[in-house]
Amino acid sequence: MPARPVFRDLDRAECEVILARNHVGRVAFSYKDHVDIEPINYVFSDGWLYGRTKYGTKLRTLAHNRWLAFETEEIDGMFDWRSVVVKGAMYLLEDGSAQSDAYAKAVELLRTIVPHAFEADDPTPFRNVIFRIHIDQITGREATSSAEE
């Protein structure tokens, strides 16, 4: 008889470890009857996800409804994976505003994954909008291959 995978829920600490060691995920958002999902780069810090994007459909849609879902995962095989889903709201950060400290922190964090972000040799200079997502809810699941009994 083939081995059966074991599925389990992850606790918040396990979810945060997965968020911290990864930097690519997907953000899902909706407006009225339209749902979309897009990949993003991110950094996790102190209960927030920080990222950057460019002006476009995602930000126009989120201007009407800032609530979204975010997901990242680690896949080692069909029954060997971990997935974390975050639900929360997106906040745009601007330099020179009341959020200047959060903006500066975001730039510092984003430079840990793209060292020249917002400098002359930035590999993605068109991504000039910084945002953060507050983690209001977090859930995680894991599948593990089990040995035959």
C-alpha positions as CSV (number, residue, x, y, z in Angstrom):
1,M,0.0,0.0,0.0
2,P,1.4,3.4,-0.9
3,A,2.5,5.8,1.8
4,R,-0.1,8.5,2.8
5,P,0.8,12.1,3.3
6,V,0.3,13.7,6.7
7,F,-1.4,17.2,6.6
8,R,-1.3,19.6,9.6
9,D,-2.0,23.2,10.5
10,L,1.0,25.4,11.2
11,D,1.0,27.7,14.3
12,R,1.7,31.4,14.0
13,A,5.4,31.1,14.9
14,E,5.9,28.4,12.2
15,C,4.1,30.6,9.7
16,E,6.3,33.6,10.5
17,V,9.4,31.5,10.0
18,I,8.2,30.6,6.5
19,L,7.3,34.3,5.7
20,A,10.8,35.4,6.9
21,R,12.8,32.9,4.9
22,N,11.0,33.6,1.6
23,H,10.7,36.7,-0.6
24,V,8.3,35.8,-3.3
25,G,4.6,35.4,-2.9
26,R,1.3,36.2,-4.5
27,V,-1.2,38.9,-3.6
28,A,-4.9,38.3,-4.4
29,F,-7.4,41.2,-4.5
30,S,-10.9,41.8,-5.7
31,Y,-13.2,44.6,-6.7
32,K,-16.9,43.9,-7.2
33,D,-17.0,40.7,-9.3
34,H,-13.3,40.8,-10.5
35,V,-10.6,38.8,-8.7
36,D,-6.9,38.9,-9.6
37,I,-3.7,37.5,-8.3
38,E,-0.2,38.8,-8.9
39,P,3.3,37.7,-7.8
40,I,5.3,40.1,-5.6
41,N,8.6,40.3,-3.9
42,Y,8.3,41.0,-0.2
43,V,10.1,41.2,3.1
44,F,8.5,40.2,6.4
45,S,9.2,42.2,9.6
46,D,7.4,42.8,12.8
47,G,3.9,41.6,11.7
48,W,4.1,43.4,8.3
49,L,4.9,42.4,4.8
50,Y,6.8,45.1,2.9
51,G,7.0,45.3,-0.9
52,R,7.2,47.6,-3.9
53,T,5.2,47.8,-7.1
54,K,4.4,50.2,-9.9
55,Y,1.2,52.2,-10.5
56,G,-1.3,50.1,-12.4
57,T,-4.3,47.8,-12.1
58,K,-3.4,46.4,-8.7
59,L,-3.2,49.8,-7.1
60,R,-6.3,51.2,-8.9
61,T,-8.2,48.2,-7.6
62,L,-6.8,48.3,-4.1
63,A,-7.7,52.0,-3.9
64,H,-11.4,50.8,-3.9
65,N,-10.9,47.9,-1.5
66,R,-7.5,47.6,0.3
67,W,-8.3,44.2,1.8
68,L,-6.4,41.4,0.2
69,A,-5.0,37.9,0.7
70,F,-1.3,37.0,0.3
71,E,0.2,33.6,0.0
72,T,3.7,32.1,-0.1
73,E,4.8,28.5,-0.2
74,E,7.7,26.1,-0.2
75,I,7.3,23.1,-2.4
76,D,9.7,20.1,-2.2
77,G,7.4,17.5,-3.8
78,M,3.8,16.5,-4.3
79,F,3.2,15.8,-0.6
80,D,6.1,17.8,0.8
81,W,5.1,21.5,1.1
82,R,4.3,24.3,3.4
83,S,1.9,27.2,2.6
84,V,1.1,30.4,4.5
85,V,-1.9,32.6,3.8
86,V,-2.1,36.1,5.2
87,K,-5.2,38.3,5.2
88,G,-5.0,42.0,5.8
89,A,-5.0,45.5,4.4
90,M,-2.4,47.2,2.1
91,Y,-1.1,50.6,3.0
92,L,0.9,52.8,0.7
93,L,4.0,54.5,2.2
94,E,5.3,57.9,1.0
95,D,8.5,59.7,1.9
96,G,8.0,63.1,3.4
97,S,4.7,62.2,5.0
98,A,3.5,61.2,8.4
99,Q,4.7,57.7,7.4
100,S,8.3,58.8,6.8
101,D,9.7,56.4,9.5
102,A,7.8,53.4,8.0
103,Y,8.9,54.4,4.5
104,A,12.6,54.6,5.6
105,K,12.3,51.2,7.3
106,A,10.7,49.7,4.2
107,V,13.5,50.9,2.0
108,E,16.0,49.5,4.4
109,L,14.2,46.1,4.4
110,L,13.7,46.0,0.7
111,R,17.4,46.6,0.2
112,T,18.1,43.3,2.0
113,I,16.7,41.5,-1.0
114,V,17.5,44.1,-3.8
115,P,20.6,45.9,-2.5
116,H,20.4,48.8,-5.1
117,A,16.7,49.4,-4.7
118,F,15.8,53.1,-5.2
119,E,19.4,53.9,-6.4
120,A,20.7,54.8,-9.8
121,D,21.5,51.1,-10.6
122,D,18.1,49.7,-9.3
123,P,17.2,46.7,-11.5
124,T,13.5,47.6,-11.3
125,P,13.3,51.4,-11.1
126,F,9.7,51.4,-12.4
127,R,8.6,49.8,-9.1
128,N,8.6,53.1,-7.3
129,V,5.6,52.6,-5.0
130,I,6.3,51.2,-1.5
131,F,3.6,49.4,0.4
132,R,3.1,47.3,3.5
133,I,0.5,44.8,4.3
134,H,-0.7,44.4,7.9
135,I,-1.1,40.8,9.0
136,D,-4.6,40.7,10.4
137,Q,-5.0,36.9,10.0
138,I,-2.4,34.2,9.3
139,T,-2.9,30.5,8.6
140,G,-0.6,27.8,7.4
141,R,-0.7,24.2,6.3
142,E,1.9,21.6,5.7
143,A,2.0,18.2,3.9
144,T,4.7,15.7,4.7
145,S,5.3,12.4,3.0
146,S,5.0,9.6,5.5
147,A,6.9,6.4,5.6
148,E,5.1,3.1,4.7
149,E,3.9,1.3,7.8
